[in-house]
Amino acid sequence: MAEARRVDQSEPLPWNLAGGIEEPATNIVKATTAYVAENATHVSISAKGIQATVDGISLETLRELVSPKAYNTDIHYVDGGPLTVQYLLVVDALNFCFWPDEELEYEQLSTGVKAALEADPTALDAEKLMWITGEGVRQLLGWKRDVPLQEERARLLREVGSSLVRHFRGSAARMVEAAGGSALALMALVAQVFPGFRDHTIYKGRQIFLYKRAQIFVGDVYGAFGGEGLGAFWDIDQLTMFADYRVPVVLRTMGILDYSQGLEDKIQRREQLPPGGEEEVEIRACTVVAVERLREALAAKFVGTPGARLPHAIQLDWWLWETGERERLRHPPHHRTLTTFY
């Protein structure tokens, strides 16, 4: 295999973080989703469900949650260099709305792009992404038919390619370096540079930020590099979970999330919820807040316990999401929203 291109550390970064974006002090996702949870009428968070879940988590399980193996490297391209970051940005640009194709899951996306990159180390060059077509997306995934929202996925990859060329000489690793080791700064930078990552909406007159794909990119870089090198972020604990449609199902089966009967009926009928509607926003926002409360309850349980480390919200997300993936054939249906955000 050809050697991955290396970032020339001697060259100045083309993006000046201090001049281009103000580093946030707190995660705007936490602040705005809390407002939704406080005012929700279709979704509620059960304190009893959280406590019951925490009661069932042992110290051994907690240690597994914070171990390096918590991030699944088997289904991702990980070479320890800049090409890994390029791969993760492409995967996370495409990481949404699989459910219209019942056979397509995230694993097919990540392993498909991984195989394409292993066959051709230049497959994800920004200059190539700038011109990718819908058919090119299908070929990149190695999928046997058109993928859902295929042309929109192609447009988003063209956006990634052109923005990387314009701001970072084509290198996603340069963008990570421009964040200066801050997870929140990188999240904000991704949302600023790539419009397709700007996952926000209006709920009862207030702007709500979810930033699922912007945050998951930061979390993936952290996980792929084991929190070192390009993956070293001093404020990684400030990220939230990544609000999607799989984790809410897991939280429901744990008794942590409760839905109104009307919302429950719509989901059981597999009725599509409109993006930005109150029900959809409440599901996603309450999922974020529920995982924050779950983390707080774990901290209360294990405070002072020798050898106990509090998992980050992203580590809890990995655990919950992988549980949902394993049990998806036995779990109740998830909500369905046609969107590019998750």
N, C-alpha and C positions, 0 to 999 in steps of 0.2 A: 504494500500500500504506500502511496506517495506520502511524504511527510507533510503534516499540517502546516499551514502558513503561520509564522510566528509574528507576534506584535513587536515592532522595533521600539524598544523602550527609550531610545535616544531621540526619537522624533516627538515634537510637541503635539499634544492632543488638539485636534481641530475644534473641539467643543470646550469652551471655558465654563465649567459648572458655576463658578461664582457669578459670572456675568450672564449666564443663560437661564438659571433657575435658582430659586431660593430654597435651601434645604429645609424641609418641614420639621417642626419640633415634635409633632405627634402625628399619628396616622389618622387622616381625615376619614378613613373608612370606619374606624371605631366610633368616632364622634357622631357621624351622621346615621349609622345603622342603629345606634342606641336610641335616637329619636324615633325611628320607625318602631322599634320594639316597645317603646313606652306608649305608642299611640295605635298599635295594631289592633284590628278588630277581627281578622280572619285567622291569625296565627298567634299562639301563645307559647311561652316557655315554662316548663314545669320544674320547679325547684326540687320536688320530690323525685322526679325522673333523673335529674342531675345527681342528686345524692345517692340514689340507688345505683347508678352507673359507677360513681366514684367508689362506693362501698365494695364493688366487685373488682376493682383494679388493685392488683397486688404490687408490691415493690418490684418483683421480677418483671411484671408487665410494664411498669413505669420505666425500668432500665432499658427494655426493648424499644420503647417509644423514643428514647433519646440516643440510641446507639446509631452509629454510621449506617448500619444495614437497614435502618428505617426507610432510607431512600432507595427505591428499586433501581439499581444500575443494570439489571438484566435486560430491561426493555428499552434502555436508552443508550445512545452513543456517548461514551465517556473515554476520552484519551488523555485527560489532564492538561489540555492546552486550549488555545483560542478557538479551535474548530468545534470543541464541545459547546462553547457559548453560542457560536453561530447556529449550531444544530438546535439548541434549546430555544433560541428566539424564533426560529422557523416553526418548530413544533408548537410553541405556545401561541404563535400567530394563527395557527390552524386549529387550535384546541377548543372547538365549540361545536355544539349541535350535531351529535352523532345519531340521535335517536330516530330520525326519519328512515335510516337504514338499519334494520334490526340486527344485522350481522357486524356492523361497524362499531368498534369501541376504541377507546384511547390507545389500547395496546396495539391495534392495527396501525394507527397513526404513527406512534413513536417507533415501532419496529420497522414500518415501511420506510420512513425517512432515514432511519439508521442504515437499512440495507442499501438505499440509494447512495448514501454518503460513503459507505464502505466500498461500493462499486466504482464510485467516481468522487474523489475528495474535493473536486471543484463544483459539485452539484449544487451547493448552497452559496456559491459566490454571489455577492450582492449584485454584481453586474448581470448575472444570469436571472436572478429573482426579478429584476426590473422589467423583464420581458416575458415572464411566465404566463401561460394561458391556462384556461380551465382544464384542458386536456393534459397540460404539463403537471398540474396538481395531481390529477389521477395517476399519472405515471410516477410521480414522486412518491406517492403512497403505495404504488404497486397494487392498486385496487382493481378489481375485475369489472367494475362499472363506474359510472359517474358517482361522485360522492355528494352528499347533501350540500346545497349552497356552494357548488363547485366554482362558479364564476366569481362569487363574492370572496371565496378563499383565495382565488388567483389575484383579485384586486388587492387584497390585504398583503399578499406576498410581494406584489409590485411596490406597494407602499413601503414595506420593510426594506426592500432592496434599494429603492431610490433615496430613502431617508438615511440609510447607512452610508451610502456613497456621499450624500450631501454633507453629512455632519461628522462622520467617523471614518472616512476613507474606506468604507465598505466593511468595517470590522465591528462586530457586536462586542468583542472583548474590549475594544477601545471605549465603547459606551460604558461598560461596567467599570473600567478604570476611572472614567470621568466622574463617577458618583463618589469617589473618595472613600470607599469602604462603608458607605451608609446604605442600608437596605431601603430606607424611606426615600432617600434622595434618588436612588435608582428607580424605584417605583414611580416617582414623580417625573423623572426624566423620560422613562419609557412612555408614559401617558402624554407628555408634551411633544415628543418627537414623532410618535406614531398615532395619528388620530383614531385608528381602529382599535386601540387599546383603552380609549376613554370611556370606561364603563361607568356611567352615572345616569341618573334619572331624577325626576321630580316626584315627590310624595307629599301630598297634603300641603303644597306650597313651598316645600323645602327641597333643596338640591341634596341628593343622596349619592354617595360614592361607594361603589362595590369593588372596582378595579381588580376583578378576578384574574384576568390574564396578565396584567402588569405585575401583580403580586406573585403569581405562580411562577413567572419567569425568574424573579429574584430568588424565590424559594428553590427552584430547580438548580440555579447556579450554586446556591449554598449547598444543596444536597449533593450535586455531582462532584463538587470539589471538597466535600467533607468539611466545609467551613474554613478552608485554608486557601491561600493564594487568591485567585480571582473570586473565590467563594467566601472570603472573609468579610463579614459585615458586623460591625460592633453593635448595631441596633437590630439584629435579626429578630429579637423577641418582640419587636413592635409591629411586625406584620400580623395580619389576621388570617383566618382560614380562607379558602378560596371558594366563594359562594357559587355553587353549581346546582345540578339537579340530582346527583347521586347521594351526597352527604345528608341532605334533608330527610331522605328516606331512612337512612340509618338512624338518625336522631329520633325519628318517629317510632321506629321499632324499639328503640331504647326507652321510650316513654318521655323523651325530653321535649319534643315538639308536639303540640296539639293543633289540629286544624278545625275550623268551623265545619259544620255538617255540609253546608253548601259547597265549600271548597273541597272537602273530601269527596263529595259526589262528583264534582267536575273531574277530579283526578282519576277516580275509578272509571269514569266514562271515557277517559283519555281525551278529554276535551282540551283544546289548546287554550292556554292563558295568554292574553296579549302582553307583549313586553312593555314594561313600565306601568302596567296596571297594579292596583293596590294589592291584589292577592299575590301576584308574582313578586313584587318588591318586598312584601312582608315575609314570604318564604325565605328569600335570600338574606334579607337583613337580620331576621330572627335567627337564622342559622349561624351567622357571624357572631351575634351576641351570645347565643347558646354555647358556642365553643369557648368564648371568653369566660363565661361563667363556669363552664366545666373546668377550665384551667385554674380558675380561682379556687374552686372546690378541691381540686387536687393539691394545690399549694397548702390549703388549710389542713388537709388530711396528713400530708407527709412533712409538714414543717418540723424541723429538728430531727428528722429520721436520718441516721447515718447512711450515706451512700445514695440518698435520694436527690435527684435533679429534676427541676420542673421542666416539662416539655414546652417547647415553643408552640404557638397556635398552629404553625405549619406542620409540626410533627404530629399533632393531634389530627390535623386534616389528612395527612398521609395514612394514618391508622384507620380513621373513619372511612376514607375513600376506598382503601383496599378491602376493608370489611364489606363495603357495599358492592365492590366488584366480585368478591367471592360469592356473595349471597344474592346477586341480582336476579337469579332465576327463581328464588324463593321469596324474595321481598315483594311487598306491594308495589304497584306502579309508581313511577315518579311523575312530577308535574311536567307538562310539555309546553315549551315556549320556543317559537322560531326566532332565534336571535344569533348574532355573531359574538356575543359577549361571553357565553359559556355553553 
